[in-house]
Amino acid sequence: MASTPTLLMKTIFLVLIFVSFTISPATSTAPEDCASESANPCVNKAKALPLKVIAIASILVASMIGVGAPLFSRNVPFLQPDGDIFTIVKCFASGIILGTGFMHVLPDSFEMLSSQCLEENPWHKFPFSGFLAMLSGLITLVIDSMATSLYTSKHAAGIVPHGHGHGPGNDITLPTKDGDSGSAQLLRYRVIAMVLELGIIVHSVVIGLSLGATSDICTIKGLIAALCFHQMFEGMGLGGCILQAEYTNMKKFLMAFFFAITTPFGIALGIALSTVYRDNSPSALITVGLLDACSAGLLIYMALVDLLAAEFMGPKLQDSVKMQIKCFIAALLGCGGMSVIAKWA
């Protein structure tokens, strides 16, 4: 069952990619300079390639450190999952994810879909970025809710009451309420981890593709440092969710591995497509803009509803105003950090 939301989300994004490539040539008439190389003196393909190779290695290492740090926190006494410090760190990581959605992904989508390289009608007549972000958030809510409901119904159907007679049900014990609650909560953590990883992976491939395709060495130098911090902090948020989901070690490794390689993969793909891919071409602007809008809606929903709201409304923070203040400051710092990085990436 746990694979159902992931499969549905993947299908939605694949359909969106197909539709984007299908409609973009038909609905976009751009000026000639939008599909041509820039006259910027910083554009140098020969010098840009070594920088891209450095970017692949450094971003891979930063991503691995970010997503791996929470997974090894069980071995650090003061970072135990039930401790106050871990709760504060989770709120900080959730703030990072929220900041990523609002300060990085959504503005990029607005910028791309309002580009002068796109035809006035329909791209400048309707706010597609806001509409798709809203729709993505609602779809994430539906998947989140349905996945939990399906699991709960399936789980309840398998419960056989404990009896005191001599019937066949005597050897089966009814699970306690606490046990049911813990099982449902574990499912929530797993759904959150899967959907969040999907949204982050889509965003990571997109930013990697953009970096790999550009030959502007002035832009690449600043992006490398900014994206290292970006991926490391984003990995911390994802790693915390994977840890809470209590997957097997193999599943934890696979989820961390796929997160770590997505941006380097996007960069490598961008390098391979650099001869035909243009950041300011109508097809690229529409495809990446639509994907960013969907990713933004998903990340914003996950950060606010499944991470921050769930934490702040939970018994741990509701019992302590001091902890609420500490966690709020941590979330604010996470959002603030990503806002600062947004100046360069």
N, C-alpha and C positions, 0 to 999 in steps of 0.2 A: 504494500500500500504506500509505503513511504516514497516509492519512486513515481507515483502518480502525479503529484504537483510538479516535480522536476520535469517529467516528460511533457506535461501540458505547457509549462512555461517555455521549454525549448521549442515546442511546436509553434507557439505564438511568435517567438522571435524569428524563427526560420521563415515563417509566412511573411512577417514584416519585411525581412531582408529581400525576399523574392518580389514582393509588391513594390518595394522601394526601387529596385533595379528595373522593374517593368515600367513603372509610371514615370521615372525620372527623365528618360530621353523624350517622352511624348509630351511632358508638361513643362519643360524647361528650355527656354531659348535664351542663351547667355551671350554677352558681348564676347568678341574674339579673344580679348586679353584674359578672360576668365579661364580659358582652357590652354593658355600658353605659359611658357616659363617666365618667371619674373625677371626684371632687369636688375634686381637687387645685387649689389656687389658682394654680399655675404654668401650668395649661392655658389657653392663649389662642391661638386659631386665627389671629386677625388679626396678632398680633405674631410668631407662629411662622413665617408664610409668608416674610417678608423674610430671616429667619435661614436658612431652607431654601434660598433662592436663593443666599445667601452660601456656604452649605455646598456647593452644586453647583459653583460657580466655584472655590472654594478647594481642594476635594478633587480636582477635575479637574486643576488646575495641579500639585498635589502628586503625583498619580499619574503625570502626564507626566514630571515631573522624576525621580521614582524609577525608572520603567521605562526612561527615555531615557538616564540617566547611564551605565549599563554599555554601552549600544549605541554610545556615542561614546568609550568608553575606549580604543579602538584608536588614537585620535588623541593620546592622552596617553602619553608615553614610559614612565613608571613604572607604568602600568596595562595593559601588554601582557598578553594572555591567557596567555602562557607564563611570566610573571614571578611572583616570590614574593608581591608585594603583591596581585596580582589573586587568587591562590589564597587568601590570608587574607581578602580581601573576599568571595569566594565562600562561605567557611565562615561568615562573619558573616551573610551573606544567608540561608544555609541554616538557621542558628540562628533567624533571624527567622521563617522558614516553619514550623519545628518549634514555636516558641513560639506562633505563630498557631493551629496545630492543637490544642495542649494547653491553652493559657491563654485562648483566645478562643472558638473554634468549639465544641469538645467541651463545655466547661462550660455554654455557652449552650444546647446541645442537652439536657443533663441538666436544666437549670433549666426549660426549656419543657415537656419531656415528663413532668416530675414536678410540674407546676403543679396547684394546688388547683382550677383551673378545668376540669380534665380528670377524667373519670369514674375511680373507683377501679380498676375492672376494664375493660380490661387494663393501662392506662397506669401504674398504681402497683404492679402485681404483677410486672412484668417489666422488666429494664433495657434498653429498646429502644435507647437512645443507644449504650451500649457494644457491644451486639450488632451494630447497623448499622455502627458505626465499624470493628469487626473484620471484618465482611463486606466493607465497602468496600475495606479494605486488601488483603484476599485477592483481590478482583476486580481491583484495580489490578495486583497481582502477576501474575495470569493474563494480563491484557491486555498488560502489559509484556513478559512472557516469550513469549507467542504472536506478538506483533508482531515481536520480534527473530528468532524462529525462522523465521517465514514469509519475512522478508526474506533471512535467511541461506540458506535453501533455494533461494529464487528466484535469489539472486546466484550460488550455487555451480553451479546448473544451466546458467547461461550461460557458464561458463568452458570454453574449449577448450584442451587442452594444446598447448604449443609443440613441434613436431617438427623432425627434421633431414632427413627424406626429401623427397619431391616431392608429398606429399599436400596437400589443401586446408587443413590446419591450420597450414601453415608460416608463414603471414603473421600469425598471431595469437599474441600473447605471453601466457603465463600470468601473471596478477597475482602480485606478490610477497606473502609472508606479511605483511609490514609494511603493504602496501597494503590487503590484506583486513582486517587488524586496524583500520586507520584508518577504513575504510569502515563496519565494524561499529560502531565507537565513535561515528562521526558519526550513525548511525541511532539509537543509544542516546540521544544528546543530543537528537535531534529528537523521539523518543517522550516523553522526559522533559519537554521544553518544552511539548508539546501537552497531555499529561495534567495537568501542573502548572497550566497556564493554565486548563484546564477547571475544576479544583477551586477555584482562586482566584476565577474569574469567578462561580461559583455562590455562593460565600461573599460576594463583593462585592455582588451583587444583593440578597442577603438583608439585609445590614446597611444598604444604601441604602434598601430598602423600609421597614425598621423606622424609620429616621430620618425618611423622608418622611411616614410615616403618623402619627407622634406630633405632638401639639400642646403638649407640655410644654416651655416655653421654658427652664426651668432645666436640663433634661436636654440639650437641643439645644446650648446654649452650650458645655458641656463636651465633648460628642461631636464638635463640629466640629474642635477642635484635636487631639483624640486620634485621630480618623479620618484627618486629614491626615498625621500621623506614621505611622500604621498603614499607609496605602496607599502612602506614599513608600518605606518600608522593605520592604514586601512587593513593591513594583514593582522594587526593586533585586534581590531574589532571582530574580524572574521574568526580568528583563532579562539577568541573567548567564546564565541557561539558554538564552534566545533567542540570545544572542551565540555561545555554544558550538555551537549547532545549525547555524550557518553558513547560514542561510536567505538568499534573495535580499533585497535592500533592500525590495522591495514587501511580502514576507511579514513581514519584521521590523516594518515600519510598521503593517501590519494587526493583528498580534498585540499590539503596544504600544498601538495605538488602541483595540482592543476592551477591553483591560484598563483603560485610562484612563477610558473612558466608562461602565463597568458600574455603579460606585457612583453617579455622578450620574444615570444612567438609573434605577437603583433608587429614588433619592430622588424623581425626577420621577414615577415610577410610584406611589410611596407618596402623593405629594401628590394625584395624580389619584384614587386609591382611598381617600383619607382619610375620605370620607363613609361608606364601607361596610366598610373594613378596620379591625379592632381588634387590637392586639397581643395582648390577653388573651382573644380569642375562641378557642374550641376548634379551629376550622378552621385559624386562623393558627398557633396553638401547635403543632399536629400537623404541618402542612406544613413550617414553618420548622424545627421540631425534627428532623424526619427528614432534611431536606436538610442541616442543619448536621452531623448525625452522619455522613452519607456523605462530606461535604466534609472533615470532621476526619480520618476514616480515610485518605482519599486523601492529604491534606497530610502527615500523620504518616509514612505509608509513603514518600512521595516524599522527604521531608527526611532520614529516617534511612537508607533503603536506596540510593536513586538519587543522592543528593547527598553527604551526610556520609560514609557508609560507603565509597562509591566513591572519594571524595577521600582519606580516611585510609588506605585499603588500596592506593591507587595507588603507583607507584614513586617519585613525587616526594616524598611524605611519608614513605614507608617508608625512604628513604635519609637522612632527617634528623630526629632526635629534636627538635631545636630548632624546626623547622617544625611538627611535630606539636603541640608545646606552644603555639606561637603560634596555630595554627589552632583548637585546642581553646578557648583563651581567647577568640578571635574568635567562635566558635559560642556560647560561654557568654554573651558580651556580647549577642549577637543575641537569645538566649532571654530574657536578663534584661531587655533593653529592652522586649520585647513583654509580659513579665510586669508591668512597671511600668505600661505603657499600659493593661493589662487592668483597672486600677482604675477607669478612666473609660470605656473602650469595650469 
